[in-house]
Amino acid sequence: MIDLTINKTGLEHNIQKAKENHIIIPTIAQMQNPDLIPEKIKAKLSHTGLWDVDPVNLFRISWHNEAKEQGGLFQAVPNYVEIPSKLSGVPCRIIAMSGIGDITIGDTICDAKLRVRFEGIPTFAPEHFSVISQVDTMKRKQFVKGVTQIAQEGAIQIFHEPNSGMEEVIVGAVGVLQFEVLEYRLKNEYNIDIRRRDLSYSYIRWITSEGTDPTALNLASDTKWVQDFRGHNLLIFNNEWSIRWAEQKNPGLTLAEFSTNQDDEA
């Protein structure tokens, strides 16, 4: 694992050296979004080669560089590589894109003027739920990264209580063995020890009725309102009786099985 501890002495030394040599260091925001880079920096980049030993090239630490060896600036589409069919053996275009961390399985990339809609991707509904948190609060970034990446693989589903962060995560799984796999992978791949508290819930439903305020719902005491990390509202239940209670006591409330992905529009 990479040691993320900040060496304050080294940091102060590097800052001082940068000042002495009139080196301007880009911010993380500028590296993520080159539109934030000052025009005077862009003007200098337009006369600087991609491989020149020049401090201004620090601003090219980005996934949005134009594919030019001399004077290139930035482009909206992140850098990518197209793998030809002769190499892949597959009769289709395969494009590998850099620096896009928020694209997940089933997402569609298209022209912004288009509206593309698919049926939801079938997903197995979790039947077991646990609350997990990291033992060492100083390793929050590794914890968030590990849980998020494992969830993106489809091995688990992750939720949280509304208005809360990633200090605790509600994990849903089809079988209890997946919790053990999650714990093992977080320990061995991300160097994270976790606490785990099993919950009694066994059913989950999307709230699909528009305008429904989850805080105003009349729910059984063993029902819990949660959200996924795209802001969709869900309810988790102990039993089918609690599901019927929610539907009967809340006119206008519609619930949907978890077996379809709610992100079916791009």
N, C-alpha and C positions, 0 to 999 in steps of 0.2 A: 504494500500500500504506500501511496505517496504521503509523506509527512506534511500536513497542512499547517503546522505550527509556524507562526510568523516570527522570524528572527529580527527583533526590533533593532538591534545594533547594526546588523547588515542593512536593514531597510534605511535607517538614518544615514549610513555611510553612502549608499547608492543615491539617495536624494541629494546629498551634498555634492557628490561627484557630477550628477546631472546638472546641477545649478552652475558649478564651476565651468562646465564645458558647454553651457547654453543648450542643453538637450531638453526638448519638450517631450514629455511622456504622455501617451494617450490614456484617456480614462477607459474603464471597462465598458461604459456606455457607448463611447465612440468606437470601440472595437466591434461591439455588437451591432451598432447602427452608424455606418459611415456618414450618413446625412448630418450627423452632429459635429463632424470634423470642421474646424474653421476654414474659411475660403483661402486664407493665406497659406495654410498647410497644403490644401489641394493644389494651389497654384505652384508650389514648389515641387509637389509630387508629379505634376505634369511635365516636369523637365528632369525627372530622376528615374534612372533605370531600376527595374524590379530587383536586380541583384547587386546594385551599387551599395558599397559600405557607407551608408549615410544615415544618421539618426532619424531623419524624416521617414525612413522606411519602417519605423516602429508603428506608424499609422497604417501600414499594410498588414498588420497582424489581424486579419479579418478573413471571413469566408466569402467576401463580396468583391474581391479584386477582379478588375478586367484582365482578360488573358492577353496582355501586351507586355513585352519585355522592356519597353521604353515609354515612360509618360502615361501609363495606364492609371485610371482612377477607380471608380467603383460601379457596380451594377446591382440592380434590384434582385436579380435571380442569383442565388448562391452558386458558388463554383461546383461544377459537376463533371463526371466522366461518363461517356457513353461506351458501353461494352458492345462491340460488334458481334453479329450473329456467328461469324466465322470463328470467333474465339469462344463464345458461350455455348454454341451448338443449339441455341434456341431461336426459332424464327420470329423474334420480336425485339423491339428496342428495350434494352435494359440500361437505366440511367442511375448512377450512384451519385447522390447529392451530399455535399459537405455542410456541416454546421446547422442542420435542421433537427433540433431535439424534440420538437413538439408534434411531429408527424407520427401517427401510430397506425397499426394494422387497420385497413379498411378506409383510411383517409383518401381523398381524391384531390389531385392537383390539377387545376384547370384555369383557363382565362377568367379573370375577375368578373367579366361581363356575363359569364355563363352561370346557370343554376343547375347543378347536377344532383339528382336524387336517386338513391338506391333503397332497396329493402334492407332492413337492419341485418347485421351479421349475427347469425345464431350464436348464442352464448349460453353455457351451462350456468344455471342459477346456483349461487352458493347456498349451502344448507347448514354450514357451520360458520360461526363468527367469533372472533377474538379481538381484544384490544391489545395492541403492542406499542411499546415505547422503548427508546434507547436507554441503557443503563447509564452511560456516560453522556451527559447533556452537552459536552464540548464537541461531540461527534455528530451534531445534528445534520450537517451537510451530507456526510457519508450515509447517514440513516435515510434521509430523504431520497438521495440518489439511488440507493440500493432497493428500497421498497418500490420506488417509482419504476425503475427498470425491470424488476421482476414482475410487476403488475402489467407492464406493457407487453411482456412475453405471453400473457394470458394465463399464467400459473395461478394467480390469485386475483381478487378484486379488492380495491381499496376505497374506503369511505371515511368521512369524518363527521363529527358533530358540527352543525352550523355555527358560524362565527368562532371557529377554533382553527388552529394552525396544524402543523405536522408534529407537534410534541407527542401526540397520541394518534394512532391510526387504527380504524376499525377494519380488520381484514376479513374478507369473506372467501370461503373455499368450499369446493365440492366435497372433499374428504379431509379428515383430521390429519392425515399423513402430510398434506400440503403445508400445514403449519410447521411440522418438523423439518421439511425441506427448506422452507423459508428461513427458519432459525439457523439451519446449517449453512445456507448460502450467505446470509448476512454476516455470520461469524467468519467464514473462510474466504469469502470474496471481497467483503467490505470492512472486515475487522470490527464488526459491531456486535455487541452483546445486547440482547433485548429482554424486556420483561413481557410476559404474556398472561392475559387474564381472559379466560373463556367466557363467552356470553351464552345465554339460553335460547337465542333466536334461531329459527329454522326456515323462515320464509321471508322473501323480499319482493317488493313491487315498486315499479315506477309510478310516480304521480304524473299523469298525463293531461289532466284537465287544466286548461289555461286559466290563469287568474286565481288559482287556488292558493290560499294563504295557509301553509302548514301549521302555523302557530294557532290558527283559529279552529283547527279540526277537533272534533269530539272523538277521542281515541281511547281504546282500552288501556289500562295501566301497564300492560306488558307489550305495548307497541312503542317503537322509537323512530323518530324522524332523523334521517341522515342525508348527506349529500355526497355525490361523487366529486372528483376533483375538476370537473367541468361545470359545476354548479347545478347539476340536475338534482331534483328532490326525489327521495325514495322513503319508503316506510319498511321497517323490518318487524316481523311478528313472531310470537312464540308458537302460534297455532292457527289453523284455518278459521276457527271461531272468531279470532281477533280481526281477521281480514273481513269477514262478513259484517262484523260490528262497524268497522270503519266505513264500509260501503253503504250500510243501512242508515247510519246515524249522520251521514254527511251528504245531503242531496247535492248533486252536481259533481261530486268527486268521482273521477274515473282513475282506475288503477290498471296497470299493464304488467304482464309477466316480464320477468327479467331476461327472458330468452332472446330478446331482440335488442340491438344496440340503439340507443336513443340518438346517437350522432349519425343519422343516416342522410343528412343533407349537407352539401358542400357548396 
